[in-house]
Amino acid sequence: MNIEEYRDYCLSVKGATECMPFGENVLVFKVMDKMFTFATLQPKNGRFWADMKCAPEDRKSTRLNSS
């Protein structure tokens, strides 16, 4: 998934909005003014990365399925 596909996916969430409160290199997505994910617009080792909020019990399975 590239950054454009990730953006489209995030904006498909009902009520999602995007902003850049941390500067021009970090894209933040919110629902009801609560951040649910952010992504850097500067690739690291040729790849972009994103952090997402999730329930503590889902962390391990999410991390394992994303590689």
Secondary structure, 3 states (H helix, E strand, C coil): CCHHHHHHHHHCCCCEEEECCCCCCEEEEEECCEEEEEEECCCECCECCEEECCCHHHHHHHHHHCC
